[in-house]
Amino acid sequence: MFACQGTSPIATAFATLVHPTVKIASPDSVASCPSNCVDCSDGNTCTQCVPGFAVKNGVCQRIVCADMCLTCTDNTTCTRCALGYYLNATNGSCSVCPSHCTSCLDESTCTGCEAGYSVGVSGSCLLECPMNCMSCGGEHFTCSACSSGYQLISIHSTNLTICSVSGS
């Protein structure tokens, strides 16, 4: 409920018709509300604050968002996180995205990746196709066909297939 100043009976009637939830208050009651308070119950106890503040023990206190939280409803509940973090629905905090993700929906679903990585079928960021590779696939983007003048070489220790200059 927002408090408005108004002394005219016409202004009071109009405000009540147009905005039935608006409380018409005398200039004295508005002036006696604490700082950053939109509405107060007895002149000293705030019941609603201006944006960026929250009521705590009847007083409006500035909301300070947690680390990596861009917007929040109170000091512990985030509503929007910084790039590279996602909003944890369980506790309202910001958690770091998986490896190589620049943006994500949750702890396992990337929506953007660092340079040299692409979002794979599983939602994680994977290395892009190796150089000189015409086509690649699989979860690790291993090469399946090389550009002209190159041949497939399997790297056994990593289970990757890359392209190397033919005849080397």
N, C-alpha and C positions, 0 to 999 in steps of 0.2 A: 504494500500500500504506500503510495507516495503522498507526501504532505504538500499542499498548495496554499499560498496566501490568497485570501480573498475576503473582502469586507462587504461588497455589494450583494444584495439579495439576488439580483439578476445573474451576476457572475457565479454565485453559489448554485443557483438552479441550473444554469447552463452546464457547468462542470459536472454536476451530478447526473444530468441526462446524457451527456456525451461520454463521460468516463465514470460509470457508477462505482468503480473500485478506488477512485481518487478520494482522499480524505481532505476536506476543506478545514484548514486550521487557522487559528488567529495568528497574527504576526508574533505575539508573545510566545506561543507554544513552539513555533518553528525556530525562533531564535534561541530557545532554551535547550534544544536537542544538542547532544555532544557533537564534536567535530567529525566530519565525514559520514554523518548519520542522516538517512533519508526519512526515517520514521522512528519515533520513540514513544514508549508507553507512558512515562510519567515526567518527561522533561529531562531526565538524567539517564534512563535506561534505553539504549538503542535496540530496536527490533529489526531494522533493515539498514544496510549501508550502501554507499555509492559504489560503483564498479571498482574492483581492485582492492576492496576492503571486505572483511567478514566480521560478523558479530561474535565476540568472545567475551563472556561474562558481562553482557550489556554494553560493551564498548566496541567501536569499530577499530579493527587493527588491520594494517596493510598486509596483504597476502604476498608472501615470498615463495615463489615456486621452487621445487627441488631441482637439483642438477639435471641438465639436459631436458628439462620441461619448459616449453615455451609459454603455455597457458595452463592455468589450474583453477580449481574451484576453492581450494583452501591450501594450506601449507603442505599437505601430503597427497592430495588427489589431483593428478595431472589430467589434462584434456587434450593436449597436443605436444608431441615430442620433437626434439631437434633431428636434423638429418642424420641418418646412421643409427637411429633408435626407434623403437616401436612402443606403443602404449600397451602395457601389460594389463589386460582386463581384470586379472585376479586381484591386484592390489593398487591399481591406478598409478603405478610408477612407470618410468621410462627405462627400458632394458636395451642393451646393445644388440644390434642386428648381427646375424651370423657372419663368419669370415668372408671378406671380399664384397659384402653387400654395402651399397651406398644408401639403400632404402629397403624397407621390408614391412610385411604385414604382421609377422609374428616371429617366434624363435626359429622357424624353419622355412619361411616363404619370403624369398627376396623378390623385390620388384625392380631393382636397379643394381648394377654391379660396377666395380672398379674397372678402369681401362685394362683391356686384355682378358676380361672375363665376360661370360654371358650367362643369363639365367637358364639353367637346365630344366629338364622335364620334372625333376624332383623339387624344383623351386630354389635350389642352392646355386651359388655363383661358381661356374666352372671355367677352366682355362679355355680360351677360344681355339679354333683350329690352328694347328701348327703352320709355320711358314711353308710356302710352296705346296700346300695341300689343296687339291681341288674339291674334295668332299670329305667330311668327317662325321662321326656320329658316336653314339654310345654315351654313357654317363660322363666319361672323361674327355669327350670330343677327340677321340683318336682318329687318325687319318685312315681313310679307306681307299683313296685314289689320289695320286700325285700329279702335279703339273708336268708338262712335257720336259724331258731331260732329267727327271727325278725318279727315284724308285723308293718303294716302301721298305722301311727298316723297323723291325720290332725291337724295342728296348725292354728286355726281359725283366729287369729289376723294377720297372715301373708299370708294366703292362700297357705301355703306350706304343703306338705305331706312328713314326714320323717319316718325312720325305728327305732323302739325301741325294746328292748329285749322283747320277747314274755312273757306274764304273768306278766308284770310290770304295 
